[in-house]
Amino acid sequence: MRKLLLLLGLTAFCLCAFVAADEQPNRQADKSSLKEDGVLRLNKGNFNRVLRKYKQLLVHFYAPLSGEGHRISAAFEGAAAELKGSEVKLAVVDVAKEKELAKELNVTGFATILLYISGDKLNPVPCPVPQSSASILTWLKRRSGSADDLISDLSQSEASEELTVVGFFKELNSEYVQMFYAAATDLPDINFAVTQNNDVISKYGLTHDVVLLFKKSKLIQAYKMMPETSKEMLIIFITVYQMEPATEYTGQTSTQILSSPVLNHALLFVNTSSADFKEIHSAFNSAAEAFRLKMLFVWVNVDEPRNGRLMEYFHVREFEAPLIRMVNLTDHVTYHLPSDTLDVQTIKTFCQSYLDGKAKPKMQSEPIPEGWDTQPVKELVGMTLEKVGFNPDNTVFVMFYLPYSPESHALFPLWEELAEALKEREDVVVARIDASANDIDMSMQGAYPSLCLFPALHTERVVVYNGKRKVKDLLKFLDKEMKKAKKDRVKEDEDRRKYIEAAKAEEAKQANQTKDEL
């Protein structure tokens, strides 16, 4: 009996020791995962345990080098301080380090924010990307509240510098109100209010169940709630009219633009210092008014260095501005407005043709035309430009033109004349390419039409011609560059020969050393 009691005592002692040993690392892990700002840093090792511990866990999955990630992290820190002692805990996951965890949780995009409730790992609630810590607090409050929380003094809301969305409803328990509140929850950065004040309704000559947008004491737009209205339709209405008809792309507006529920975007690339900027911007803005709720109009200053990545994505060079591109954010197919004239009617016609499915997409390369190399002037496309232009045995003179440009068409006879003058020269090719229909993956300077010479060299090289546009001057330029190319090619061949000989000598030396060692 004494042995049995001793055995039970030892077992209990060991069990307590194991429990203590298990809890100690947990306490250390909790402590090590807590940042100084009160935000937890999660990883694959502690995620499940932290998830079980907190009733509500709001997690920001971020990329460390992302500018937006830094902004959201700052918002998280501010919100964590306000939420200290509440049932909501804020945490972050570095997706660059925790790739396995991100994959397990089906997190595919950067700046993803998810709310996990009561340890439910499979059904998190997506949180809109916040502009500030106040956005996070507002979103959490609206999630747990009701439409009654939005009833407020409209005299202050109407005079606000920020956009205020006001709902006028006959019954506060109607489906329209629930839909309105759901939209308010998804848009925490916007002020919402609800009223049943008949004096206010009379002031604007309204009936019930209508949503109004106010800004700076001015009524911007009204939206009549209908049986077919959905939360998504209401959100589109609010977010579109929250922005200007045509919005400039900047660091402050980029998130708002890219997160817009309107997926068809018209982009104007323009230089704000150009003489015709005001006229073009006015036409673009007027066209935008006609397509509200259907298309988002955005203008991009090509003279702003921070817009370089956006211009690179759309293959736009500064000298090509002004131009308009259309893109759908679902399939990312790009369309190009084929006109040098950017007036209101031209822009509106192009937008309507795009919406009607009649506009032709801008391709990386047009199909290779039949008989493209049988005429004196060869017709190049994106797929043949590099192959023909960088052929080391031929010097190629290429005109980059725009089919809708009078300046381009004015040069066609000159290019035919040049090809005729060089028809006996087998080592020279005269060609042209439509720059509006084919993406040109090379650095170019100057406006279209652009005349570029590809000398017969081993290395890729392009020389832009800026001289007089006459055949005799083109021929002088050609001969001069071809002579230079010959010298460059001789030197290049000599450098290549010396390099090969040196490499062989080094190889032989190493082989002899190996033989001696053996």
Residue pairs with C-beta under 8 A, 6 or more apart in sequence:
26 49
29 45
29 46
29 49
30 46
30 50
33 40
33 41
33 42
33 43
33 46
33 50
34 40
34 41
35 41
37 76
37 77
37 80
37 81
38 77
38 80
38 81
38 84
38 90
39 73
39 76
39 77
39 80
39 90
39 91
39 92
40 50
40 89
40 90
40 91
40 92
41 91
41 92
41 93
41 94
42 50
42 59
42 91
42 92
42 93
42 98
42 101
43 93
43 97
43 98
43 101
44 98
44 100
44 101
44 104
47 93
47 101
48 121
50 57
50 89
50 91
51 57
51 116
51 119
51 121
52 119
53 89
54 87
54 88
54 89
55 87
55 88
55 117
55 118
56 87
56 88
56 89
56 115
56 116
56 117
56 140
57 88
57 89
57 91
57 115
57 116
58 88
58 89
58 90
58 91
58 113
58 114
58 115
58 116
58 127
58 136
58 140
59 90
59 91
59 92
59 93
59 113
59 114
59 115
59 116
59 124
60 72
60 73
60 76
60 90
60 91
60 92
60 93
60 111
60 112
60 113
61 92
61 93
61 95
61 102
61 105
61 107
61 110
61 111
61 112
61 113
61 114
62 69
62 72
62 73
62 92
62 93
62 94
62 95
62 110
62 111
63 69
63 94
63 95
63 96
63 110
63 111
64 94
64 96
65 96
66 110
66 111
67 251
68 110
68 111
68 129
68 255
69 110
69 111
72 111
72 113
72 129
72 130
73 92
74 133
75 130
75 131
75 132
75 133
75 135
75 136
76 90
76 92
76 133
76 136
77 133
78 132
78 133
79 90
79 133
79 136
79 137
80 90
82 133
82 137
83 89
83 90
83 137
83 140
88 140
90 136
93 101
93 102
93 107
95 102
95 107
95 110
102 108
105 114
105 121
105 124
107 114
111 129
112 126
113 126
113 127
113 128
113 129
113 130
114 124
114 125
114 126
114 127
115 124
115 125
115 126
115 127
115 143
116 124
117 124
117 125
125 143
127 136
127 139
128 135
128 139
128 186
128 187
128 188
128 189
128 259
129 255
129 259
130 136
130 139
130 188
130 189
131 189
131 255
132 189
135 188
135 189
136 188
138 188
138 189
139 185
139 188
141 149
142 149
142 181
142 184
142 185
142 188
143 185
146 181
147 172
147 177
147 178
147 180
147 181
147 194
148 172
150 167
150 181
150 184
150 192
150 193
150 194
151 193
151 194
151 195
152 193
152 194
154 166
154 193
154 195
154 197
154 200
157 164
157 166
157 191
157 193
157 214
158 164
158 166
158 214
158 217
159 216
159 217
160 191
160 214
160 215
160 216
161 215
161 216
162 190
162 191
162 215
163 190
163 191
163 213
163 214
163 215
163 220
163 238
163 241
163 242
164 190
164 191
164 192
164 193
164 213
164 214
164 215
165 183
165 184
165 187
165 190
165 191
165 192
165 193
165 211
165 212
165 213
165 238
166 192
166 193
166 194
166 195
166 211
166 212
166 213
166 214
167 176
167 177
167 180
167 192
167 193
167 194
167 195
167 210
167 211
168 195
168 196
168 200
168 201
168 206
168 208
168 209
168 210
168 211
168 212
169 176
169 177
169 180
169 194
169 196
169 208
169 209
170 196
170 208
170 209
171 177
172 194
172 196
174 209
176 209
176 225
176 229
177 194
179 225
179 229
179 230
179 231
179 234
180 192
180 194
180 211
180 225
180 234
182 231
183 192
183 231
183 234
183 235
183 238
184 190
184 192
186 231
186 235
187 235
187 238
187 239
190 238
190 242
195 201
201 207
201 208
204 212
204 219
204 222
206 212
206 222
209 224
209 225
210 222
210 223
210 224
210 225
211 222
211 223
211 225
211 234
211 237
211 238
212 219
212 221
212 222
212 223
213 219
213 220
213 221
213 222
213 223
213 238
213 241
213 242
214 220
220 241
221 237
221 241
223 234
223 237
232 261
235 261
236 261
236 262
236 293
237 293
239 256
239 260
239 261
239 262
240 260
240 262
240 292
240 293
240 296
241 292
242 256
243 253
243 256
243 260
243 296
244 285
245 285
245 288
245 289
245 292
245 297
246 268
246 281
246 284
246 285
246 288
246 297
246 298
246 299
247 253
247 256
247 257
247 296
247 297
247 298
247 299
248 298
248 299
248 300
248 301
249 257
249 267
249 298
249 299
249 300
249 301
249 307
249 310
251 306
257 265
257 296
257 298
258 329
260 296
262 293
262 294
262 295
262 296
263 328
263 329
263 330
264 294
264 295
264 296
264 326
264 327
264 328
264 354
264 355
265 295
265 296
265 297
265 298
265 326
265 327
265 328
265 329
266 284
266 287
266 288
266 291
266 295
266 296
266 297
266 298
266 324
266 325
266 326
266 347
266 351
267 298
267 299
267 300
267 314
267 324
267 325
267 326
267 327
268 280
268 281
268 284
268 297
268 298
268 299
268 300
268 322
268 323
268 324
268 342
269 299
269 300
269 302
269 311
269 314
269 316
269 320
269 321
269 322
269 323
269 324
269 325
270 277
270 280
270 281
270 299
270 300
270 301
270 302
270 321
270 322
271 277
271 301
271 302
271 303
271 318
271 321
271 322
272 301
272 303
273 303
274 321
274 322
276 322
280 322
280 342
281 299
283 342
283 343
283 344
283 347
284 297
284 299
284 324
284 342
284 347
285 297
286 344
287 297
287 344
287 347
287 348
287 351
288 295
288 297
290 348
290 351
291 297
291 348
291 351
291 355
294 355
295 351
295 355
300 307
300 310
300 311
301 307
302 311
302 316
302 318
302 321
303 318
311 317
311 318
314 325
314 327
314 334
315 439
315 440
315 441
316 323
316 325
317 444
319 444
319 445
319 446
319 447
320 447
320 448
322 342
323 336
323 337
324 336
324 337
324 342
324 347
324 350
325 334
325 335
325 336
325 337
325 362
326 334
326 335
326 336
326 337
326 350
326 351
326 354
326 359
327 333
327 334
327 335
333 361
334 361
334 362
335 354
335 359
335 360
335 361
335 362
336 362
336 436
336 437
337 346
337 347
337 350
338 403
338 404
338 436
339 346
339 350
339 404
340 402
340 404
340 405
340 406
350 359
353 359
362 436
362 437
362 439
363 382
363 437
363 438
363 439
364 382
364 438
364 439
365 381
365 382
365 383
365 438
365 439
366 381
366 382
366 434
366 437
366 438
367 381
368 381
368 383
368 384
369 379
369 381
372 378
372 379
372 380
372 381
372 384
376 416
376 419
376 420
376 423
376 430
377 415
377 416
377 419
377 430
377 431
377 432
378 388
378 429
378 430
378 431
378 432
379 431
379 432
379 433
380 388
380 389
380 398
380 431
380 432
380 433
381 433
381 434
381 437
381 438
382 433
382 438
382 439
382 440
385 398
385 433
385 438
385 440
386 441
388 394
388 396
388 429
388 431
389 396
389 398
389 454
389 462
390 454
390 460
391 456
392 456
392 457
392 458
393 427
393 456
394 427
394 428
394 429
394 456
395 427
395 428
395 429
395 453
395 454
395 455
395 456
395 478
395 481
395 482
395 485
396 428
396 429
396 430
396 431
396 453
396 454
397 418
397 428
397 429
397 430
397 431
397 451
397 452
397 453
397 454
397 474
397 478
398 431
398 432
398 433
398 451
398 452
398 453
398 454
399 408
399 411
399 415
399 431
399 432
399 433
399 449
399 450
399 451
400 432
400 433
400 435
400 440
400 444
400 448
400 449
400 450
400 451
400 452
401 408
401 409
401 411
401 412
401 432
401 433
401 434
401 435
401 448
401 449
402 408
402 434
402 435
402 436
402 448
402 449
403 434
403 436
403 437
404 436
405 448
405 449
407 448
407 449
408 448
408 449
411 449
411 451
411 469
414 469
414 470
414 471
414 474
415 430
415 432
417 471
418 430
418 471
418 474
418 475
419 430
421 471
421 475
422 428
422 430
422 475
422 478
427 456
428 478
428 482
433 440
435 448
435 450
442 462
443 462
444 450
444 452
444 462
444 464
445 464
446 464
446 466
450 464
451 464
451 465
451 469
451 474
452 462
452 463
452 464
452 465
453 462
453 463
453 464
453 465
453 477
453 478
453 481
454 461
454 462
454 463
455 461
455 463
455 481
455 482
455 484
455 485
455 488
456 482
456 485
456 489
457 485
457 488
457 489
457 492
458 489
458 492
458 496
459 492
463 481
465 474
465 477
467 473
467 474
467 477
